[in-house]
Amino acid sequence: MELAYSESELVFRDEVRDWLTANVPTHPLPPPYTAEGVAAHREWEKALYTAGYSALHWPQEYGGGGADFMRQMLFDEEYHRAAAPQRLNRLALGLAGPTIIEFGTTEQKRRWLPGMLSCDELWCQGFSEPGAGSDLSAVRTRAVPDGDDFVLNGQKIWTSLSAFADWMFALVRTDPSQTRHRGLTYIVLPMDSAGIELRPIRQLHGEPGFSEVFFTDVRVPAKNVIGEIGDGWRVAMATLGYERGTGLGNHVRLSNDVRQLVDLAKRMGVADDPVHRNEIASRFAEAELFRRYMQHIASQLAAGNGVGSRSSLVKLYWSELDSRIQETALQILGPFAELAAPQNCADGAGFHRRYWHARASRIFAGTNEIQRNIIGERLLGLPREPR
Ligand SMILES: Cc1cc2nc3c(=O)[nH]c(=O)nc-3n(C[C@H](O)[C@H](O)[C@H](O)COP(=O)(O)OP(=O)(O)OC[C@H]3O[C@@H](n4cnc5c(N)ncnc54)[C@H](O)[C@@H]3O)c2cc1C
């Protein structure tokens, strides 16, 4: 059963389709970890913004579309269907922005939301530290009050997009007498502040994209705190909920990838192989289930209901499915999978990239082991894991 869209939603969908058909770049943009790639993605983001599509469900007073989640989902579905570029400012649009809308002051919303939408200001996420990944409450970066500022010392790691970011939203320890979830604060800092040093990290598949970020006596205005001082854990958990739970439209990308498996099997001459057929049919069934589940989530959000701990279910499901889809692609490629650009496969390198990215998706936004713990404890009522 498909979701019943209203007449006006279907008109809206047709408008979006037409716009994407006319505007999506015909060639893939250069990767967004070079200056050239970032500039090309910014231009694309500017086109989306000018057309009013940057963030449809954000409040209109800050430059958003003021639409409900169903329209946002319709847009995201069409966006993925059109194979449009990955959103460059996704950490702002998907994480920091919704958090500031929920917890920020009017002044903070006015200051930061418009620049996120237009992509004039790029954002990165400063949560993870060496020793504080899954156990995020072990954050040790210190922020000491000094006049109207906090002074930051410490280190973040695995900071995506940091080389080009204008702003970072970070979790820091403001009260060292408190441990774990208490005494943490959520703060926003300009990446060009004196005392910030970036050290790039190259990934397993050879691409750059991450940095370690070091803070030495970095002054950050206290007015950049989101929520209350010392209440950062609650704010950070909201961010993680947004990160895990509202990848609306992602299911279309996964369904597209399953369809590419069919094309790939035909090109490789193995479409009649029972093992490959079995695997492809299984991926199709799994992607269909996810699509229906995400439509249900969107209708819940549109009705004003939160996703809560179900965001862990969403994150676990899509990242595991993504991995299985890309593994199926490599199985279909057989021995050619070991070549960077296999024969009979126009997009051989693309499958490799997606395979490695899918492996990483089991880690980022909180590892899948952690999601299983959350599901066990909060959705199933199992006893807390031993600590
Ligand atoms: C592609 C990518 C992009 C990222 N981008 C960012 C970013 O922009 N900003 C940012 O702040 N971070 C980012 N991260 C970091 C990411 O959030 C962390 O890698 C993740 O939270 C895991 O932390 P860790 O690497 O310290 O692993 P650890 O926490 O050390 O975990 C190691 C292993 O132990 C398992 N484990 C740990 N604790 C438990 C437990 N209690 N029960 C069961 N198993 C457990 C984990 O599941 C994992 O398999 C990114 C990571 C990736 C891969």
The ligand as a Gaussian input file, in Angstrom:
#p B3LYP/6-31G(d) Opt

LIG

0 1
 C       32.993000       8.218000       8.017000
 C       32.991000       8.739000       9.423000
 C       32.716000      10.077000       9.655000
 C       32.747000      10.570000      10.970000
 N       32.544000      11.907000      11.138000
 C       32.569000      12.406000      12.394000
 C       32.386000      13.815000      12.601000
 O       32.233000      14.588000      11.656000
 N       32.426000      14.286000      13.856000
 C       32.578000      13.457000      14.948000
 O       32.537000      13.943000      16.072000
 N       32.796000      12.127000      14.786000
 C       32.796000      11.588000      13.529000
 N       33.012000      10.243000      13.329000
 C       33.390000       9.421000      14.490000
 C       32.335000       8.422000      14.934000
 O       31.268000       9.055000      15.570000
 C       33.042000       7.432000      15.873000
 O       34.011000       6.741000      15.104000
 C       32.086000       6.424000      16.482000
 O       31.225000       7.059000      17.398000
 C       32.830000       5.287000      17.200000
 O       33.752000       5.779000      18.113000
 P       35.267000       5.262000      18.074000
 O       35.766000       5.373000      16.677000
 O       35.997000       5.963000      19.159000
 O       35.191000       3.700000      18.401000
 P       35.081000       3.045000      19.844000
 O       34.038000       3.734000      20.632000
 O       36.437000       2.926000      20.418000
 O       34.543000       1.585000      19.495000
 C       35.400000       0.546000      18.995000
 C       34.544000      -0.700000      18.805000
 O       34.017000      -1.130000      20.081000
 C       32.600000      -1.234000      20.024000
 N       32.009000      -0.805000      21.300000
 C       32.367000       0.295000      22.023000
 N       31.578000       0.380000      23.122000
 C       30.713000      -0.662000      23.068000
 C       29.638000      -1.115000      23.914000
 N       29.309000      -0.454000      25.035000
 N       28.955000      -2.223000      23.538000
 C       29.261000      -2.906000      22.398000
 N       30.290000      -2.534000      21.571000
 C       30.988000      -1.428000      21.899000
 C       32.190000      -0.269000      18.910000
 O       30.921000      -0.621000      18.373000
 C       33.337000      -0.451000      17.894000
 O       33.106000      -1.595000      17.119000
 C       33.015000       9.713000      12.055000
 C       33.291000       8.361000      11.812000
 C       33.288000       7.878000      10.514000
 C       33.611000       6.426000      10.294000

